Amino acid sequence: MPKTKISEFSATPASNTDIDSINIAEGCAPSGINDAIRELMAQLKDFQTGAVGDSFNGPVGTTTAAAGAFTTLAASGAVTLSGGTANGVTYLNGSKVLTSGSALTFSGTNLGVSGNGAFNTGASGGVISGTSTYSGYFSALGGGSGAIISITPDTISGANGATYNTSFVSGGSGPHVFQIGGTERMRLTSTGLGIGTSSPAYKLDILVAATGTALHASDGTNADFYVDFPSQQITRLTSEFGTNGQFVFANGTGKVERARIDASGNLLVGTTSAVLSNTNSQVLAGSSGYIVLNHISGTGSGVKYEYFGYNGTEIGSITQSGTTAVLYNVTSDQRLKENIVDAPEFGSVIDSIKVRSFDWKTDNTHQRAGFIAQELVTVAPEAVHQPTKEEEMMAVDYSKLVPMLVKEIQSLRKRLADAGI
């Protein structure tokens, strides 16, 4: 078989009897030797340029080499290039010539990339930094545990000036640190994502300074959602979802729960259930439409359940009375009044009040005794609410008639006493 490349020759000299069918065995013609030398020179040139696809199988600066492999040099720095980029990673260009690129550099510690491409750091603690504008895409894969990926500037430019988001994917165990301008902005660990903290304790853990807004979501026009942490008044906002999902608000040392919205949509303050309980608490039962106000055992009379104010002054309240009742209070302090005199007689007023029986239209229920607001307002206007809008319903405060009744009872008792009855 004709030997057309160097790899086909034998390590046994006596076995090499031809070069590409040119006879070089013992006793060959002298011209064959000349032709053989010329053929050997051509094959060496082909090997140099790689034209015949031959591989190198022998040591260059080493004592052993794998079959078919191009061996490495024994000493570091034994080969230099006359041109290229300092710290540039060498590669074969389109002409299969070894060269040094400016887009990919390695300083011995950090791997830097500019331009398009994807790469894998492949080592724990590796640092990847980019310092140019990236056209097309920039993808970092792998990275190992604790790898740092840094891109400057912050955006990636695409075709026609479009700007794309950056994406980081790592098979390492973390943590993964995100920086802007050399300052850490957030960190992803096996526990969660930390913003303002390098040790997140939850899936999302946000730590802010004494002032500022931790979260702000807005549609830009109509709706805003803020979670503010001013002066550390709120230190935790917890949302729990599921079959019995809760929305819990807590603050203070130890993150004490202050309020919650339960799975039924009830707003609970100072309690965890929408029922009467031995707590100082308030319940707005959104699912049933009622309000529960609780005082803890031992609370004294006069403590308010509700109070009403106008212009910064209390004008009414509902307070606790003993342990079994409440008082509905209307402001009546003497210090708020002047020109105090005895009230006139109300006999004629009481005689003019029409007490009616009637049926309610909404549910056809019958009421045996009551007033009609439009009739009562002509006799006792202080007992009738008259709305400013005509389409709104008039109403009666029955308690306003009590002083008139008391006055008339007193007058009646006096008349009876004077008559000796």
C-alpha positions as CSV (number, residue, x, y, z in Angstrom):
1,M,0.0,0.0,0.0
2,P,1.5,3.4,-0.9
3,K,2.5,5.5,2.1
4,T,1.0,9.0,1.4
5,K,1.5,10.5,4.9
6,I,4.0,10.4,7.7
7,S,1.7,8.5,10.1
8,E,1.8,5.5,7.7
9,F,5.6,4.9,8.1
10,S,6.9,2.2,10.4
11,A,9.2,2.7,13.4
12,T,11.2,-0.2,11.9
13,P,13.6,1.2,9.3
14,A,13.7,-2.0,7.2
15,S,10.0,-1.8,6.7
16,N,10.0,1.6,5.0
17,T,10.6,0.5,1.4
18,D,8.6,3.1,-0.5
19,I,7.3,6.7,-0.4
20,D,4.0,7.1,-2.3
21,S,4.9,4.0,-4.4
22,I,8.5,5.4,-5.1
23,N,10.9,2.4,-4.5
24,I,13.6,3.1,-1.9
25,A,14.4,-0.5,-1.0
26,E,18.0,-1.8,-1.3
27,G,19.3,-1.7,-4.8
28,C,16.8,0.9,-6.1
29,A,17.7,3.3,-8.9
30,P,19.6,6.5,-7.8
31,S,16.8,8.6,-9.3
32,G,14.4,6.9,-7.0
33,I,16.3,8.4,-4.0
34,N,15.9,11.9,-5.4
35,D,12.2,11.4,-6.1
36,A,11.7,10.0,-2.6
37,I,13.4,13.0,-0.9
38,R,11.2,15.4,-2.9
39,E,8.1,13.4,-2.0
40,L,9.1,13.4,1.7
41,M,9.6,17.2,1.6
42,A,6.1,17.6,0.1
43,Q,4.5,15.4,2.8
44,L,6.3,17.4,5.6
45,K,4.8,20.6,4.0
46,D,1.4,19.1,4.0
47,F,1.8,18.1,7.6
48,Q,2.8,21.7,8.5
49,T,-0.3,23.2,6.9
50,G,-2.6,20.3,7.9
51,A,-3.6,19.7,4.3
52,V,-3.6,15.9,4.7
53,G,-5.3,15.9,8.1
54,D,-2.4,14.0,9.7
55,S,-1.9,14.0,13.4
56,F,1.2,14.4,15.5
57,N,2.2,11.4,17.5
58,G,5.4,12.1,19.3
59,P,6.9,14.2,22.1
60,V,7.8,17.8,21.9
61,G,9.4,18.8,25.2
62,T,7.8,15.7,26.8
63,T,8.7,12.1,27.1
64,T,5.3,10.6,26.5
65,A,2.1,11.4,24.5
66,A,-1.3,9.9,23.9
67,A,-1.7,8.3,20.5
68,G,-2.9,10.8,17.9
69,A,-2.6,13.7,20.3
70,F,-0.6,16.9,19.9
71,T,1.4,17.0,23.1
72,T,1.8,20.0,25.4
73,L,5.0,21.8,26.2
74,A,7.0,20.8,29.2
75,A,7.8,24.3,30.4
76,S,5.4,27.2,31.0
77,G,6.0,30.1,28.7
78,A,8.1,28.0,26.2
79,V,6.0,29.3,23.3
80,T,5.2,33.0,22.6
81,L,3.3,34.9,19.9
82,S,4.7,37.9,18.2
83,G,1.3,39.6,18.3
84,G,-2.0,39.5,20.1
85,T,-3.7,40.9,23.2
86,A,-2.1,40.8,26.7
87,N,-3.9,38.1,28.8
88,G,-5.9,37.2,25.7
89,V,-7.0,33.6,25.4
90,T,-5.5,31.9,22.3
91,Y,-7.6,30.1,19.7
92,L,-7.6,29.0,16.1
93,N,-8.9,31.6,13.7
94,G,-10.8,31.0,10.5
95,S,-7.5,30.1,8.8
96,K,-6.7,27.6,11.6
97,V,-3.9,29.9,12.7
98,L,-3.2,30.2,16.4
99,T,-4.0,33.7,17.6
100,S,-5.0,35.8,20.6
101,G,-8.4,37.4,20.9
102,S,-9.3,40.6,22.7
103,A,-12.9,39.6,23.5
104,L,-12.0,36.8,25.9
105,T,-9.2,37.4,28.4
106,F,-7.9,35.5,31.4
107,S,-5.6,37.3,33.9
108,G,-4.8,34.1,35.8
109,T,-7.7,34.8,38.3
110,N,-10.6,36.4,36.4
111,L,-12.2,35.5,33.1
112,G,-13.4,38.5,31.1
113,V,-15.8,38.5,28.1
114,S,-17.0,41.2,25.8
115,G,-19.2,40.7,22.7
116,N,-21.5,37.8,21.9
117,G,-21.3,34.3,23.2
118,A,-22.0,31.8,25.9
119,F,-19.4,30.3,28.3
120,N,-19.1,28.1,31.3
121,T,-16.8,29.1,34.2
122,G,-16.6,25.5,35.4
123,A,-15.1,26.3,38.8
124,S,-16.2,27.2,42.3
125,G,-15.6,30.8,43.2
126,G,-14.9,31.8,39.7
127,V,-15.3,35.5,38.8
128,I,-16.7,36.5,35.4
129,S,-16.6,40.2,34.4
130,G,-17.7,42.0,31.2
131,T,-16.7,45.5,30.5
132,S,-18.2,46.3,27.1
133,T,-21.6,46.7,25.4
134,Y,-23.0,43.3,24.5
135,S,-24.6,43.0,21.1
136,G,-27.0,40.1,20.5
137,Y,-26.9,38.1,23.7
138,F,-24.7,37.3,26.7
139,S,-25.2,34.0,28.5
140,A,-23.3,32.7,31.5
141,L,-23.8,29.0,32.3
142,G,-22.5,26.9,35.1
143,G,-20.4,29.0,37.4
144,G,-20.0,26.7,40.3
145,S,-20.6,27.5,44.0
146,G,-20.1,31.1,44.9
147,A,-19.4,32.3,41.3
148,I,-19.7,36.1,40.7
149,I,-21.0,37.4,37.4
150,S,-20.5,41.0,36.7
151,I,-21.7,42.9,33.6
152,T,-20.9,46.5,32.8
153,P,-22.8,48.4,31.5
154,D,-26.2,47.2,32.9
155,T,-27.9,46.6,29.5
156,I,-27.4,44.3,26.5
157,S,-28.0,45.9,23.1
158,G,-29.6,44.0,20.3
159,A,-30.5,44.6,16.7
160,N,-32.0,48.0,15.8
161,G,-31.1,49.5,19.2
162,A,-33.3,47.1,21.2
163,T,-32.4,46.4,24.8
164,Y,-32.8,43.0,26.3
165,N,-32.8,41.6,29.9
166,T,-29.8,39.7,31.2
167,S,-30.3,36.1,32.3
168,F,-28.1,34.2,34.7
169,V,-28.3,30.4,35.0
170,S,-26.0,28.5,37.3
171,G,-25.7,24.9,38.3
172,G,-23.8,25.8,41.5
173,S,-25.1,25.8,45.0
174,G,-24.7,29.5,45.5
175,P,-24.8,32.0,46.9
176,H,-25.1,34.2,43.8
177,V,-24.4,37.9,44.2
178,F,-25.8,40.7,42.0
179,Q,-23.9,43.9,42.0
180,I,-24.3,47.4,40.4
181,G,-21.4,49.8,40.4
182,G,-19.4,47.4,42.5
183,T,-22.0,47.4,45.3
184,E,-24.0,44.4,46.2
185,R,-27.8,44.9,45.6
186,M,-29.2,41.4,46.3
187,R,-28.1,37.9,46.9
188,L,-29.7,34.5,46.1
189,T,-28.9,31.7,48.5
190,S,-30.3,28.2,49.1
191,T,-32.7,29.8,51.7
192,G,-34.1,32.6,49.5
193,L,-33.5,36.0,47.9
194,G,-32.1,38.7,50.1
195,I,-32.4,42.4,49.2
196,G,-30.5,44.6,51.6
197,T,-29.2,41.6,53.5
198,S,-26.7,38.9,52.6
199,S,-28.3,36.3,54.9
200,P,-31.9,35.9,53.9
201,A,-34.0,34.0,56.4
202,Y,-37.1,33.6,54.1
203,K,-37.9,33.0,50.5
204,L,-37.9,36.8,50.0
205,D,-36.2,38.8,52.8
206,I,-36.0,42.6,52.5
207,L,-34.1,44.7,55.0
208,V,-34.3,48.5,54.6
209,A,-32.9,51.5,56.5
210,A,-34.9,53.5,59.1
211,T,-36.7,55.4,56.3
212,G,-37.7,54.4,52.8
213,T,-40.1,52.1,51.0
214,A,-39.4,48.4,51.0
215,L,-41.9,47.5,48.3
216,H,-43.8,49.6,45.8
217,A,-46.0,48.2,43.1
218,S,-47.9,50.5,40.7
219,D,-49.8,50.4,37.4
220,G,-48.5,53.9,36.7
221,T,-51.9,55.5,36.6
222,N,-54.6,54.3,39.0
223,A,-53.3,51.9,41.7
224,D,-50.4,51.9,44.0
225,F,-49.4,49.3,46.7
226,Y,-46.8,50.4,49.2
227,V,-45.2,48.5,52.1
228,D,-43.3,51.2,54.1
229,F,-40.8,50.5,56.9
230,P,-40.4,54.1,58.3
231,S,-38.4,54.2,61.5
232,Q,-38.5,50.4,61.7
233,Q,-42.2,50.6,62.7
234,I,-43.0,47.5,60.6
235,T,-40.3,44.8,60.5
236,R,-42.3,42.0,58.8
237,L,-45.1,41.6,56.4
238,T,-45.9,37.9,56.0
239,S,-48.3,36.4,53.4
240,E,-49.3,32.8,53.9
241,F,-51.3,31.1,51.2
242,G,-53.0,27.7,51.1
243,T,-56.3,26.1,52.2
244,N,-56.2,28.2,55.4
245,G,-54.3,31.1,54.0
246,Q,-53.7,34.2,56.1
247,F,-52.3,37.7,55.5
248,V,-50.5,38.6,58.6
249,F,-49.1,42.0,59.8
250,A,-46.5,42.0,62.5
251,N,-44.0,44.5,64.0
252,G,-41.8,45.2,67.0
253,T,-39.2,43.2,68.7
254,G,-39.9,39.5,68.2
255,K,-42.2,40.3,65.2
256,V,-45.4,40.3,67.3
257,E,-48.6,39.8,65.2
258,R,-50.8,42.9,65.2
259,A,-53.5,42.1,62.6
260,R,-54.4,39.6,59.9
261,I,-56.9,39.0,57.1
262,D,-58.0,35.4,57.4
263,A,-59.0,33.0,54.7
264,S,-62.6,34.2,54.9
265,G,-61.7,37.8,54.3
266,N,-62.3,38.9,57.9
267,L,-60.0,41.7,59.3
268,L,-58.8,40.7,62.8
269,V,-56.9,43.1,65.1
270,G,-55.5,41.7,68.3
271,T,-57.1,38.3,67.8
272,T,-56.7,35.3,65.4
273,S,-60.4,34.4,65.1
274,A,-63.6,36.2,64.2
275,V,-65.5,35.4,67.5
276,L,-66.1,36.9,70.9
277,S,-62.9,36.3,72.8
278,N,-61.1,37.3,76.1
279,T,-58.9,39.8,74.3
280,N,-58.6,43.5,73.6
281,S,-59.5,43.1,69.9
282,Q,-61.5,44.2,67.0
283,V,-63.1,42.1,64.3
284,L,-64.5,43.3,61.0
285,A,-66.3,40.2,59.7
286,G,-66.3,40.8,56.0
287,S,-67.8,37.4,55.3
288,S,-70.8,38.0,57.6
289,G,-71.1,41.8,57.8
290,Y,-70.7,42.4,61.5
291,I,-68.3,44.0,63.9
292,V,-67.0,42.5,67.2
293,L,-65.3,44.6,69.9
294,N,-63.7,42.7,72.8
295,H,-62.4,43.8,76.2
296,I,-60.1,41.5,78.1
297,S,-61.2,40.2,81.5
298,G,-60.6,42.7,84.3
299,T,-61.3,45.8,82.2
300,G,-63.2,48.4,84.3
301,S,-66.4,50.4,83.6
302,G,-66.1,53.5,81.4
303,V,-63.5,52.0,79.0
304,K,-64.5,52.8,75.5
305,Y,-65.6,50.4,72.8
306,E,-66.1,53.2,70.4
307,Y,-66.0,57.0,70.4
308,F,-67.0,59.6,68.0
309,G,-65.3,63.0,67.4
310,Y,-65.8,66.3,65.7
311,N,-63.1,68.9,65.2
312,G,-60.8,67.0,67.5
313,T,-63.4,66.8,70.3
314,E,-65.3,63.7,71.5
315,I,-69.1,64.1,71.0
316,G,-70.3,60.6,71.8
317,S,-69.1,57.1,72.8
318,I,-70.0,53.5,73.6
319,T,-68.4,52.4,76.9
320,Q,-68.3,49.4,79.1
321,S,-70.8,49.4,82.0
322,G,-69.8,46.8,84.6
323,T,-69.3,43.3,83.1
324,T,-72.7,42.8,81.5
325,A,-73.8,46.0,79.7
326,V,-72.7,49.0,77.7
327,L,-73.6,52.7,77.7
328,Y,-74.5,54.7,74.6
329,N,-73.3,58.2,75.5
330,V,-74.2,61.6,74.0
331,T,-72.1,64.6,75.2
332,S,-74.0,66.4,78.0
333,D,-71.3,68.0,80.2
334,Q,-72.4,71.3,81.9
335,R,-69.1,72.9,80.9
336,L,-70.3,72.8,77.3
337,K,-73.6,74.6,78.0
338,E,-74.9,78.1,78.9
339,N,-78.3,79.8,79.5
340,I,-79.5,76.8,81.5
341,V,-83.2,77.2,82.6
342,D,-86.1,74.9,83.4
343,A,-87.7,73.4,80.3
344,P,-91.2,74.3,79.3
345,E,-94.2,72.0,79.5
346,F,-94.5,69.5,76.7
347,G,-98.1,68.3,77.2
348,S,-99.3,69.9,74.0
349,V,-96.3,68.5,72.1
350,I,-96.9,65.0,73.4
351,D,-100.6,65.3,72.6
352,S,-99.6,66.3,69.0
353,I,-97.3,63.3,68.4
354,K,-99.0,60.6,66.3
355,V,-98.2,57.1,67.3
356,R,-98.8,54.8,64.4
357,S,-99.0,51.1,63.5
358,F,-97.7,50.1,60.1
359,D,-96.1,47.4,57.8
360,W,-92.6,47.6,56.4
361,K,-92.6,47.3,52.6
362,T,-89.2,45.5,52.4
363,D,-90.3,42.3,54.3
364,N,-94.0,42.9,55.1
365,T,-93.3,42.9,58.9
366,H,-95.8,44.6,61.2
367,Q,-94.8,47.2,63.7
368,R,-97.4,47.9,66.4
369,A,-96.1,51.3,67.6
370,G,-93.8,53.8,65.9
371,F,-93.5,57.2,64.3
372,I,-93.6,58.6,60.8
373,A,-90.7,60.9,60.3
374,Q,-92.5,63.3,58.0
375,E,-95.3,63.7,60.7
376,L,-92.9,63.9,63.7
377,V,-90.7,66.6,62.2
378,T,-93.5,69.1,62.4
379,V,-93.9,68.5,66.2
380,A,-90.4,67.5,67.4
381,P,-87.8,68.3,64.7
382,E,-84.9,67.7,67.1
383,A,-85.8,64.0,67.0
384,V,-85.8,63.7,63.2
385,H,-82.8,63.4,60.8
386,Q,-83.5,65.4,57.7
387,P,-81.0,64.5,54.9
388,T,-79.7,67.2,52.6
389,K,-80.6,65.2,49.5
390,E,-84.3,64.7,48.9
391,E,-83.8,61.1,47.6
392,E,-82.3,60.0,50.9
393,M,-84.5,58.5,53.7
394,M,-85.5,60.5,56.8
395,A,-84.9,58.9,60.2
396,V,-86.0,59.2,63.8
397,D,-83.9,59.2,67.0
398,Y,-86.4,58.0,69.6
399,S,-84.1,58.9,72.4
400,K,-84.6,62.6,71.8
401,L,-88.2,62.3,72.9
402,V,-87.2,60.9,76.4
403,P,-86.6,64.3,78.0
404,M,-90.0,65.5,76.8
405,L,-91.7,62.4,78.3
406,V,-89.8,62.8,81.6
407,K,-90.9,66.5,81.8
408,E,-94.5,65.6,81.1
409,I,-94.4,62.8,83.7
410,Q,-93.1,65.2,86.3
411,S,-95.8,67.8,85.4
412,L,-98.5,65.1,85.6
413,R,-97.2,63.9,89.0
414,K,-97.3,67.4,90.3
415,R,-100.9,68.0,89.1
416,L,-101.9,64.7,90.7
417,A,-100.2,65.6,94.0
418,D,-101.8,69.1,94.0
419,A,-105.2,67.4,93.5
420,G,-104.5,65.0,96.3
421,I,-104.5,62.0,94.2
